[in-house]
Amino acid sequence: MYTYLILEIIAWIAGFVAIVVFLEHILKKKSVKTFFKRKWVHIPLIVLIISIVGAILANRTYTPNFAMPPFMHSMAPGKMAPTLPIVNIIKFLLDRDDFERVKDIGQDPNNVPAPITRKENAEVKLHITAKEVISEVAPDIYFNFWTFEGKVPGPMLRVMEGDTILLSFSNDKTSLHSHSIDLHAVSGPGGGAKILSSAPGETKTLKWKAINPGLYIYHCAFPNVSTHNSHGQYGLILVEPKEGLSKVDKEFYIVQGELYTEGETGKRGLQVFDSNALIDGHPNYVTFNGKIESTPRLHAKVGEKIRIFVGNGGVNLISSFHVIGAIFDKVNPEGSIGKDSTVFKNVQTTAVLPGGSAIVEFTPREPGQYLLVDHALSRMNLGAWAVLDVTGDVNEDVYSEVPNPSVLENSVTKIKETATTTKKVKSTSSKTKAMEGM
């Protein structure tokens, strides 16, 4: 994992040493010393140095605290921490053994809490731990993920409208940074982040009431918020309406996210977080549930009614969520649930905003592999896809191959003949009526 990182560091050090040795050797030459002793050289040399210093100062960046509220200072551009390696490389390498190596960072899309069957409100106790880990985005491509419960996205939470929730939040002692949680379902300053902000090793507890039903994003809101979110700190919480949701056969949990790393997409080894790419909105990877999929984890049967809870952890891109080969029978746009909420039917693609969600339902009619994608399709090349593997009986009335193309040609010919005959009958009828009117 560290091989490519170490090679890069060695290259920088070796290059710097080589330049120093080269300059030292050149400056020792008598002809060079004689050249710099000439009076006419001093003035343009001073002008050159002043020009370089002036250019550096003129293009200097600084922390634009005015661009955000005082309690959420931005660290961009150019100073958005953390950056790896160079600036923080020594500290990171010294602490590397404290980071847990997670074999599979991707949250299992089947990890959906069971529907709520109780009829009365309750006091619900939840606990979430923030933890910084190292895992693969794809084979031999590693990233320092900041997580909730060691997965991306964090666990899906499920409560009922009217419930009182006691949420305990711990920041693991191995974390290098402070973390918090902003739940979009919470009514209160920072969505709970003001109370739950925790330094490494701390635990905080928030008591809140689930007032509004809906499907909501939760995410880390510790400054710089976009840095924390783009390291993987997001998830979904469902506040079920009191009357509950309609019954389905399968429920899945999918959240789209973005990773910003230095260098080209596909660079191997431990990846360096790129704050400038984050600001520009050009991710190297766009993923469903934290990583590029290797084997299908969504399975269903023909005829089963499927519900997918879809989120967008952001931080920049709007997701155009689509399942290739399926039409959404029902969509709750923007995660809106309730008696007066809008419901769309027969939808091909639905927008999921950064920090937003949607609930889609459909029934696969044929067996096969169905691709879940962001229909801004270039993002598939960055990893934005997953596979729903559907088994069951073939329904040729819905979907089948025509074995003999001539059959289709004959059908087309018959259609044309019928159309021609119909046209002649209409023409004859028109002439008859015209003659009768004379």
FIFIDO-712524 format. One line per field, with one value per residue (C-alpha): residue number from 1; chain; z, y, x. Coordinates in steps of 0.25 Angstrom, whole numbers, m for minus. Each point is the difference from the previous one (the first is absolute). Layout:
N
num	[NUM:...]
chaine	[A:...]
up	[Z:...]
north	[Y:...]
east	[X:...]
***
This chain:
438
num	[1:2:3:4:5:6:7:8:9:10:11:12:13:14:15:16:17:18:19:20:21:22:23:24:25:26:27:28:29:30:31:32:33:34:35:36:37:38:39:40:41:42:43:44:45:46:47:48:49:50:51:52:53:54:55:56:57:58:59:60:61:62:63:64:65:66:67:68:69:70:71:72:73:74:75:76:77:78:79:80:81:82:83:84:85:86:87:88:89:90:91:92:93:94:95:96:97:98:99:100:101:102:103:104:105:106:107:108:109:110:111:112:113:114:115:116:117:118:119:120:121:122:123:124:125:126:127:128:129:130:131:132:133:134:135:136:137:138:139:140:141:142:143:144:145:146:147:148:149:150:151:152:153:154:155:156:157:158:159:160:161:162:163:164:165:166:167:168:169:170:171:172:173:174:175:176:177:178:179:180:181:182:183:184:185:186:187:188:189:190:191:192:193:194:195:196:197:198:199:200:201:202:203:204:205:206:207:208:209:210:211:212:213:214:215:216:217:218:219:220:221:222:223:224:225:226:227:228:229:230:231:232:233:234:235:236:237:238:239:240:241:242:243:244:245:246:247:248:249:250:251:252:253:254:255:256:257:258:259:260:261:262:263:264:265:266:267:268:269:270:271:272:273:274:275:276:277:278:279:280:281:282:283:284:285:286:287:288:289:290:291:292:293:294:295:296:297:298:299:300:301:302:303:304:305:306:307:308:309:310:311:312:313:314:315:316:317:318:319:320:321:322:323:324:325:326:327:328:329:330:331:332:333:334:335:336:337:338:339:340:341:342:343:344:345:346:347:348:349:350:351:352:353:354:355:356:357:358:359:360:361:362:363:364:365:366:367:368:369:370:371:372:373:374:375:376:377:378:379:380:381:382:383:384:385:386:387:388:389:390:391:392:393:394:395:396:397:398:399:400:401:402:403:404:405:406:407:408:409:410:411:412:413:414:415:416:417:418:419:420:421:422:423:424:425:426:427:428:429:430:431:432:433:434:435:436:437:438]
chaine	[A:A:A:A:A:A:A:A:A:A:A:A:A:A:A:A:A:A:A:A:A:A:A:A:A:A:A:A:A:A:A:A:A:A:A:A:A:A:A:A:A:A:A:A:A:A:A:A:A:A:A:A:A:A:A:A:A:A:A:A:A:A:A:A:A:A:A:A:A:A:A:A:A:A:A:A:A:A:A:A:A:A:A:A:A:A:A:A:A:A:A:A:A:A:A:A:A:A:A:A:A:A:A:A:A:A:A:A:A:A:A:A:A:A:A:A:A:A:A:A:A:A:A:A:A:A:A:A:A:A:A:A:A:A:A:A:A:A:A:A:A:A:A:A:A:A:A:A:A:A:A:A:A:A:A:A:A:A:A:A:A:A:A:A:A:A:A:A:A:A:A:A:A:A:A:A:A:A:A:A:A:A:A:A:A:A:A:A:A:A:A:A:A:A:A:A:A:A:A:A:A:A:A:A:A:A:A:A:A:A:A:A:A:A:A:A:A:A:A:A:A:A:A:A:A:A:A:A:A:A:A:A:A:A:A:A:A:A:A:A:A:A:A:A:A:A:A:A:A:A:A:A:A:A:A:A:A:A:A:A:A:A:A:A:A:A:A:A:A:A:A:A:A:A:A:A:A:A:A:A:A:A:A:A:A:A:A:A:A:A:A:A:A:A:A:A:A:A:A:A:A:A:A:A:A:A:A:A:A:A:A:A:A:A:A:A:A:A:A:A:A:A:A:A:A:A:A:A:A:A:A:A:A:A:A:A:A:A:A:A:A:A:A:A:A:A:A:A:A:A:A:A:A:A:A:A:A:A:A:A:A:A:A:A:A:A:A:A:A:A:A:A:A:A:A:A:A:A:A:A:A:A:A:A:A:A:A:A:A:A:A:A:A:A:A:A:A:A:A:A:A:A:A:A:A:A:A:A:A:A:A:A:A:A:A:A:A:A:A:A:A:A:A:A:A:A:A:A:A:A:A:A:A:A:A:A:A:A]
up	[0:4:m12:m10:11:5:m15:m2:13:m4:m14:6:10:m11:m10:11:4:m15:m3:13:m4:m14:4:10:m11:m10:9:4:m15:m2:m13:8:11:m10:m7:13:4:m12:4:m11:5:13:m4:m9:11:11:m10:m2:14:4:m12:5:15:m5:m9:12:9:m10:m2:15:5:14:9:m5:13:m5:m10:11:14:11:7:m13:m6:m13:m2:m16:m9:1:15:2:10:0:m12:m2:m1:0:11:10:m5:12:10:m9:m1:15:3:m12:9:8:m12:m2:m13:m5:m10:m6:2:m8:8:m3:m8:7:14:1:14:0:m2:13:5:13:0:12:1:8:5:m10:4:m11:1:m12:1:m10:m4:m10:m7:m13:m10:m15:m10:m10:m1:4:1:15:7:14:2:12:3:9:6:m10:m12:m12:1:15:5:m4:12:1:9:1:m1:14:6:10:m3:9:m10:6:m9:3:m7:0:8:m12:m9:m3:m2:7:m5:1:m5:m7:m2:m10:7:13:3:7:m2:m9:m1:13:m4:10:12:m6:m5:7:1:m2:12:4:0:0:0:m7:4:m11:m6:m13:m5:m15:m7:m12:m5:5:m2:12:m1:8:1:7:m8:m11:m3:m14:3:10:m9:m12:9:2:12:m4:1:0:11:m3:8:m3:0:11:m10:m4:m15:m10:1:m10:m2:0:5:m3:5:m11:2:m10:4:m6:3:m4:m2:m6:m13:m10:2:2:7:9:14:12:m6:3:3:m10:6:m13:m8:11:m2:m15:1:m8:8:m4:5:1:7:5:15:1:m10:m14:m1:m2:2:m1:14:m3:m3:m3:m8:m12:5:14:4:3:7:0:10:m8:6:m6:10:m10:1:m14:m10:m2:m2:m12:6:m10:0:m14:m5:11:1:14:3:11:5:12:m5:10:10:3:7:6:m3:m8:m6:m15:m7:m14:m8:m12:1:m8:7:13:5:14:5:8:14:m5:m2:m8:2:m12:m2:m12:m4:m9:m11:m6:6:m2:5:1:2:10:m6:1:m14:m1:m7:0:15:m2:m5:14:7:1:m2:7:m4:3:m3:m3:m1:m4:m12:m13:m5:m15:m1:7:m6:m10:m13:m13:m5:m15:m6:m12:9:4:m15:m3:11:m5:m14:5:7:m12:m9:11:0:m15:m1:11:m8:m13:7:6:m14:m7:12:m2:m15:2:9:m9:m12:9:3:m15]
north	[0:10:m5:11:11:m3:0:13:6:m6:6:14:m1:m6:11:11:m5:m2:15:5:m8:5:14:m1:m7:11:12:m5:1:12:5:0:9:9:2:4:10:8:13:0:m14:5:9:m9:m11:8:4:m15:m3:11:m4:m15:4:10:m10:m10:10:5:m15:m3:m7:1:m5:8:0:10:m10:m8:2:3:m13:m8:6:m5:m5:1:2:m6:m1:m10:m10:m11:m2:m13:m2:11:9:m10:m12:m1:0:m9:m10:0:m3:m9:m13:7:0:m13:m7:m3:m11:5:15:m1:m1:m12:5:m11:6:7:0:m8:8:6:m9:7:10:9:9:m4:6:m6:m1:1:0:3:1:8:m7:3:m13:m4:m9:m2:8:m10:m11:6:14:4:12:6:m1:7:m8:m2:m14:m4:0:9:4:m1:m9:3:5:m3:7:4:14:5:m9:6:m3:m1:0:m2:3:m4:4:m12:3:m3:11:11:10:5:m5:3:m4:9:m8:7:m6:8:14:8:7:m8:m11:m5:3:11:m10:m12:6:m9:0:m14:m9:9:m5:10:m3:8:m2:4:m2:m6:10:m1:m13:m2:m6:9:1:1:4:5:15:3:11:m1:m8:m3:m6:m10:m3:m3:m10:m8:5:m1:m9:0:0:m4:7:m9:6:m5:m8:m6:m4:m9:m14:m5:m12:6:13:5:11:8:13:7:7:6:m2:11:m5:6:m5:m8:m9:m14:4:m12:0:9:12:15:8:12:12:8:m11:0:15:m1:m11:m11:m13:m11:m10:0:m12:m7:m4:4:m9:m5:m12:m14:m10:3:1:3:m12:m1:m9:3:6:5:14:7:13:7:11:9:11:10:3:10:9:6:m9:m1:m15:m4:m14:m10:m15:m5:m9:4:11:6:m3:10:10:9:12:6:m11:7:m9:3:2:12:m3:m1:m13:m3:m12:m7:8:m4:9:8:11:m2:13:1:m2:m5:m13:m7:m13:m8:m13:m9:m15:m7:m8:m8:m7:5:11:14:11:11:13:15:3:11:m12:4:m2:m15:1:6:m12:5:m13:m13:m13:m5:m15:m5:m15:m7:m4:7:7:1:8:11:m1:m10:m1:m2:m13:2:14:m4:m1:14:4:m7:7:14:m4:m4:13:8:m8:3:15:0:m7:9:13:m6:m2:14:6:m8:4:14:0:m7:11:10:m6:m1:15:4]
east	[0:11:9:m4:m1:15:4:m6:7:13:m1:m3:12:10:m4:2:14:4:m4:8:12:m1:0:11:9:m4:3:14:4:9:m7:m13:6:6:m13:m8:12:m4:m7:m11:m5:m4:m11:m8:2:m6:m11:m3:0:m9:m9:m1:m3:m10:m7:0:m6:m11:m5:1:m13:m5:m12:m12:m7:m10:m6:m7:m6:10:m3:3:12:5:14:0:6:14:m1:m11:6:3:9:9:11:11:m7:m5:7:9:m11:m9:11:3:m15:m2:0:m12:m9:m9:2:m14:m1:m13:m4:m13:m13:m8:m12:m8:2:m13:m7:m13:m13:m6:m12:m3:m12:4:12:12:13:11:14:11:15:10:15:9:12:11:5:7:m6:m1:m8:4:10:14:m6:m1:m6:0:m15:m7:m12:m12:1:12:m9:m4:m11:m2:m12:m14:m8:m15:m10:m15:m6:m2:11:10:14:12:12:14:12:14:13:9:13:9:m7:10:m12:m12:m14:m14:m14:m10:m13:m9:m12:3:m6:10:14:9:m10:7:14:1:m2:7:13:11:15:7:m4:m12:m15:m12:m15:m11:m15:m10:m14:m3:m10:m1:m1:10:13:12:15:9:14:12:m1:14:7:4:m13:3:13:m6:m12:9:8:m13:m7:m15:m12:m15:m11:m14:m11:m12:m14:m9:m8:13:4:m7:5:11:8:14:6:14:9:9:7:9:12:13:15:10:14:13:5:m8:m11:5:13:5:3:m4:m7:2:m12:m1:m7:1:m7:m11:m2:0:m10:8:0:9:m10:m15:m5:m13:3:14:8:0:m9:7:m11:m15:m6:m14:m9:m15:m10:m9:m13:6:m4:13:2:14:3:9:9:11:11:6:6:m1:m7:m15:m3:m9:m4:m5:m1:3:m12:m10:m10:m3:m15:1:10:0:8:10:m4:m13:m10:m14:m14:1:14:2:1:5:m4:6:14:12:11:m1:9:6:6:13:m4:m13:m8:m11:m8:m2:m9:0:m3:10:m8:12:12:14:9:m5:10:m2:6:2:m6:11:6:15:m1:m1:15:3:m8:m14:m7:m5:m7:m14:0:m14:m3:m13:m8:0:m12:1:m13:8:14:6:8:m6:7:m3:1:m8:m12:2:1:m13:m7:5:m4:m14:m1:4:m10:m11:3:0:m14:m5:4:m6:m13:0:3:m11:m10:3:m2:m13:m5:5:m8:m13:1:0]
***
